[in-house]
Amino acid sequence: MAKVLMKGNEAIGEAAIRAGCKNYFAYPITPQSEVAEYLVKRLPEVDGVFLQGESEVAVGYMIFGAAGAGERVMTTSSSPGISLMSEAISYIAAAQCPAVFVNIVRCGPGLGGILPAQGDYFQATKGGGHGDYHLLVLAPDGVQEAVEMTMQAFTLAEKYRGPVMILGDGLIGQMMEPVEFPEDLATAPSNKDDWATNGMSTRKSKKRNLVKSLYLDPTELNAHNLNLKAKYDQMKREEIQFEAYNADADYKVLITSYGTMSRVCRTAIDLLKEEGIEVAMLRPKTLFPFPEKAVFEAATKKSCKSVISIEMSMGQMVEDVERCVKGQRPVEFYGECGGDIPSPEKIIDIIKAMI
Amino acid sequence: MNIDIKGIVIIVGNYGSGKTETAVNLAAKSRLRGMAVKIADLDLVNPYFRTREARVSLEKLGVEVVLPDKRYMHADLPILAPAVAGMILQPSELTILDAGGDDVGVTVLAALGDQLRKKKVQMLQVINPLRPFTETIEGCLRIKGEIEISSKLAVTGLVSNANLIDETTPEIIYEGYRFIKEVSQTTGLPIEFITASSRMIPHLDMDRFSCPVLTIDRKLVFPWTKH
């Protein structure tokens, strides 16, 4: 199929349809409302359903219901909306239901502002909701990657029977880029007969299924949590994605950055290279599981003297970077979180001050 | 062939069709040809990539830019600057109103109806056939109808803005021209002009077009673009 020009938000909507998702529930919030605007037009064309919830709290449980019934389902929201959904996300993770959540992040905390930010890294990777659970978190750096990750998200959600999150800042949602929809990323829905409440009449087995997160017996609950942990450990073995940029060079500084911010860093690295200054970037594409080994190896390359995490936040992913570098190199941080995206020139000045 | 558009011009089109780049470049090019130009940002629905982001470069050229109060620049609130009604009452040689996308984005025009009805206005529909919902003639007609109902105004002309941003090829522009001619034949509306980025212009055979070509110098760029 030829390329089309799409906003990230529209492309995420179309990618969900191409991935076989026919259930989309949401509540509008800037800067991601175009997903709903797009899907309200497109879903009827594929016999799909769009329902606007009364609030994000309601939407979270609508997702739980549809996922528990074995349907491919997605919601999209932005930071404060995800906060409201976080209780349901914890329930969905505990009840082991596949669902896709998209967070097009705006500036926080509180109402913050509508411009792009990366201040929801902790919320996405360290919980957000309560209890011992993780989301598998994918962070696209552009519209094409947002398409591919959204399509993959449905497959991953079913593989691990749990919630998967696409974490994109506002610019990923708002900007337009040429995109195509790779057909090979669309997968057939998995067989959910052994766990989902998908209706006795639709399946051969007469076993009754129960979707729940309540375990009153301590031994049983501990076993349940060990089962969840085993899934997160498997993600760490099988799902890590990252990009190493200019990593073959004898770089003195390693940048860690993701999403929109990484594209600015890429330009800065290209411009520094023209001046004869070698800098590399390690860009996690999965924020959970985090590319721990790749960060450690890139940071401890012989030529590398120091590491800097550059984010549109006040310092969040840097904590994971520090954890992975294990004190082998100094780890610095630069961040802005008001909506202005640091320019390549700003990044160049910061790097030059480090060497 | 020069673009000879004067008076009050409203730029409409489906969401993401390139209205703002078209409006901003039409303002800049007309000003460079010596016209007195005013432009107003009426996009109340789009949170990013609006006329307001090209304010500085337009003002340097001497284009008068009417925007909501600075304090509300980054609010997703439907704020209409009172100066907009004023500029319709006292238009300059070229007065451009850059509307928001789809039917929702032009609802504001109905609110300006009292002022607009007393004037002769042109309303140009910008079409990029590589955008969702306007890849067919029927899609373009549907959007046109919805915009006309919401704005209570009629579309008077067409603009082809066929592009894939940095991945645009001459074929895309030729195909966009072929497409807009079909829309023109179906609707009876004239093609006012087509657009092409300054990067594309040297690669185009201008003899293939029987309408003016507006050169687009991208004003709304990504933060990682090399300067």
Chai-1 contact restraints between the chains, C-beta under 6 A:
chainA,res_idxA,chainB,res_idxB,connection_type,confidence,min_distance_angstrom,max_distance_angstrom,comment,restraint_id
A,K3,B,L164,contact,1.0,0.0,6.0,A-B,restraint_1
A,V4,B,L130,contact,1.0,0.0,6.0,A-B,restraint_2
A,L5,B,L130,contact,1.0,0.0,6.0,A-B,restraint_3
A,L5,B,R131,contact,1.0,0.0,6.0,A-B,restraint_4
A,L5,B,L164,contact,1.0,0.0,6.0,A-B,restraint_5
A,K7,B,G16,contact,1.0,0.0,6.0,A-B,restraint_6
A,T30,B,P47,contact,1.0,0.0,6.0,A-B,restraint_7
A,T30,B,D76,contact,1.0,0.0,6.0,A-B,restraint_8
A,P31,B,P47,contact,1.0,0.0,6.0,A-B,restraint_9
A,G113,B,H74,contact,1.0,0.0,6.0,A-B,restraint_10
A,I114,B,P47,contact,1.0,0.0,6.0,A-B,restraint_11
A,I114,B,D76,contact,1.0,0.0,6.0,A-B,restraint_12
A,Q174,B,Y48,contact,1.0,0.0,6.0,A-B,restraint_13
A,M176,B,G16,contact,1.0,0.0,6.0,A-B,restraint_14
A,P178,B,L164,contact,1.0,0.0,6.0,A-B,restraint_15
A,P178,B,E167,contact,1.0,0.0,6.0,A-B,restraint_16
A,R263,B,W224,contact,1.0,0.0,6.0,A-B,restraint_17
A,V264,B,P223,contact,1.0,0.0,6.0,A-B,restraint_18
A,V264,B,W224,contact,1.0,0.0,6.0,A-B,restraint_19
A,T267,B,W224,contact,1.0,0.0,6.0,A-B,restraint_20
A,T267,B,K226,contact,1.0,0.0,6.0,A-B,restraint_21
A,I341,B,P223,contact,1.0,0.0,6.0,A-B,restraint_22
